[in-house]
Amino acid sequence: MIFSGHFLIISSAIPVLAFLISGVLSPITKGPEKLFLVMNQV
């Protein structure tokens, strides 16, 4: 039961982490100006 609970938490957290990482990396790969615009929107 404990293992399945941790597995559910991990499996639900991985897509969120992937989304956050892609959100951080995509402006950097597009260029500094894109990153600057994103930082201003926050």
N, CA, C and O atoms as a DFTB+ gen file, in Angstrom:
168 C
 N C O
     1  1       0.837      -1.205       0.000
     2  2       0.000       0.000       0.000
     3  2       0.875       1.260       0.000
     4  3       0.604       2.219      -0.723
     5  1       1.922       1.238       0.821
     6  2       2.797       2.413       0.889
     7  2       3.502       2.624      -0.444
     8  3       3.631       3.754      -0.916
     9  1       3.962       1.515      -1.052
    10  2       4.670       1.618      -2.328
    11  2       3.748       2.166      -3.406
    12  3       4.147       3.027      -4.190
    13  1       2.506       1.665      -3.449
    14  2       1.571       2.129      -4.477
    15  2       1.258       3.611      -4.280
    16  3       1.072       4.342      -5.253
    17  1       1.200       4.050      -3.032
    18  2       0.941       5.455      -2.758
    19  2       2.070       6.334      -3.252
    20  3       1.841       7.372      -3.872
    21  1       3.297       5.908      -2.969
    22  2       4.453       6.669      -3.445
    23  2       4.528       6.638      -4.966
    24  3       4.909       7.624      -5.598
    25  1       4.163       5.505      -5.546
    26  2       4.210       5.393      -7.003
    27  2       3.218       6.356      -7.645
    28  3       3.516       6.962      -8.674
    29  1       2.039       6.499      -7.041
    30  2       1.038       7.420      -7.584
    31  2       1.535       8.859      -7.484
    32  3       1.351       9.654      -8.407
    33  1       2.159       9.184      -6.368
    34  2       2.675      10.547      -6.191
    35  2       3.778      10.838      -7.200
    36  3       3.803      11.902      -7.820
    37  1       4.693       9.880      -7.359
    38  2       5.810      10.069      -8.288
    39  2       5.308      10.149      -9.725
    40  3       5.743      11.004     -10.497
    41  1       4.382       9.244     -10.080
    42  2       3.886       9.209     -11.460
    43  2       3.091      10.467     -11.785
    44  3       3.022      10.870     -12.946
    45  1       2.492      11.090     -10.779
    46  2       1.744      12.321     -11.023
    47  2       2.665      13.534     -11.005
    48  3       2.341      14.567     -11.592
    49  1       3.810      13.418     -10.337
    50  2       4.730      14.550     -10.227
    51  2       5.642      14.656     -11.442
    52  3       6.075      15.752     -11.800
    53  1       5.937      13.518     -12.081
    54  2       6.859      13.526     -13.223
    55  2       6.352      14.411     -14.370
    56  3       7.136      15.204     -14.891
    57  1       5.078      14.318     -14.792
    58  2       4.600      15.202     -15.868
    59  2       4.662      16.673     -15.471
    60  3       4.937      17.531     -16.309
    61  1       4.407      16.969     -14.204
    62  2       4.473      18.362     -13.741
    63  2       5.905      18.876     -13.816
    64  3       6.151      19.993     -14.270
    65  1       6.839      18.055     -13.369
    66  2       8.251      18.451     -13.435
    67  2       8.701      18.618     -14.879
    68  3       9.435      19.551     -15.205
    69  1       8.255      17.706     -15.745
    70  2       8.625      17.789     -17.156
    71  2       8.067      19.066     -17.773
    72  3       8.729      19.711     -18.586
    73  1       6.833      19.433     -17.378
    74  2       6.214      20.652     -17.898
    75  2       6.980      21.891     -17.431
    76  3       7.216      22.816     -18.208
    77  1       7.360      21.896     -16.168
    78  2       8.106      23.039     -15.641
    79  2       9.473      23.159     -16.296
    80  3       9.913      24.253     -16.647
    81  1      10.147      22.007     -16.459
    82  2      11.478      22.018     -17.070
    83  2      11.397      22.494     -18.517
    84  3      12.220      23.297     -18.956
    85  1      10.405      22.001     -19.258
    86  2      10.256      22.414     -20.657
    87  2       9.900      23.894     -20.735
    88  3      10.329      24.591     -21.654
    89  1       9.117      24.371     -19.774
    90  2       8.752      25.781     -19.746
    91  2       9.952      26.669     -19.479
    92  3      10.003      27.810     -19.938
    93  1      10.920      26.145     -18.735
    94  2      12.131      26.920     -18.440
    95  2      13.116      26.840     -19.599
    96  3      13.755      27.833     -19.946
    97  1      13.238      25.657     -20.196
    98  2      14.252      25.451     -21.230
    99  2      13.839      26.039     -22.576
   100  3      14.686      26.541     -23.315
   101  1      12.547      25.984     -22.905
   102  2      12.131      26.429     -24.236
   103  2      12.434      27.912     -24.494
   104  3      12.878      28.234     -25.596
   105  1      12.222      28.825     -23.549
   106  2      12.589      30.226     -23.812
   107  2      14.099      30.397     -23.961
   108  3      14.549      31.250     -24.726
   109  1      14.879      29.605     -23.248
   110  2      16.336      29.728     -23.328
   111  2      16.826      29.299     -24.706
   112  3      17.717      29.925     -25.279
   113  1      16.232      28.219     -25.237
   114  2      16.667      27.730     -26.540
   115  2      16.209      28.664     -27.656
   116  3      16.839      28.724     -28.712
   117  1      15.112      29.395     -27.427
   118  2      14.617      30.319     -28.452
   119  2      15.435      31.604     -28.474
   120  3      15.573      32.238     -29.520
   121  1      15.972      31.986     -27.329
   122  2      16.799      33.182     -27.305
   123  2      16.563      34.001     -26.053
   124  3      15.538      33.843     -25.391
   125  1      17.506      34.879     -25.721
   126  2      17.408      35.695     -24.502
   127  2      16.189      36.615     -24.511
   128  3      15.591      36.855     -23.463
   129  1      15.815      37.131     -25.685
   130  2      14.687      38.058     -25.739
   131  2      13.386      37.359     -25.356
   132  3      12.521      37.960     -24.719
   133  1      13.245      36.081     -25.744
   134  2      12.056      35.322     -25.359
   135  2      12.041      35.115     -23.846
   136  3      10.998      35.246     -23.207
   137  1      13.186      34.796     -23.286
   138  2      13.283      34.594     -21.845
   139  2      12.958      35.887     -21.104
   140  3      12.322      35.859     -20.050
   141  1      13.392      37.014     -21.652
   142  2      13.130      38.307     -21.029
   143  2      11.634      38.604     -21.013
   144  3      11.109      39.117     -20.025
   145  1      10.943      38.277     -22.123
   146  2       9.501      38.495     -22.190
   147  2       8.775      37.608     -21.193
   148  3       7.837      38.052     -20.530
   149  1       9.201      36.366     -21.086
   150  2       8.561      35.443     -20.149
   151  2       8.755      35.915     -18.713
   152  3       7.827      35.836     -17.908
   153  1       9.941      36.402     -18.384
   154  2      10.221      36.859     -17.027
   155  2       9.381      38.086     -16.689
   156  3       8.999      38.267     -15.533
   157  1       9.088      38.928     -17.669
   158  2       8.267      40.106     -17.427
   159  2       6.811      39.736     -17.193
   160  3       6.098      40.437     -16.475
   161  1       6.360      38.626     -17.803
   162  2       4.969      38.214     -17.650
   163  2       4.697      37.646     -16.263
   164  3       3.571      37.712     -15.771
   165  1       5.726      37.088     -15.635
   166  2       5.529      36.459     -14.322
   167  2       5.221      37.516     -13.264
   168  3       5.024      37.182     -12.096
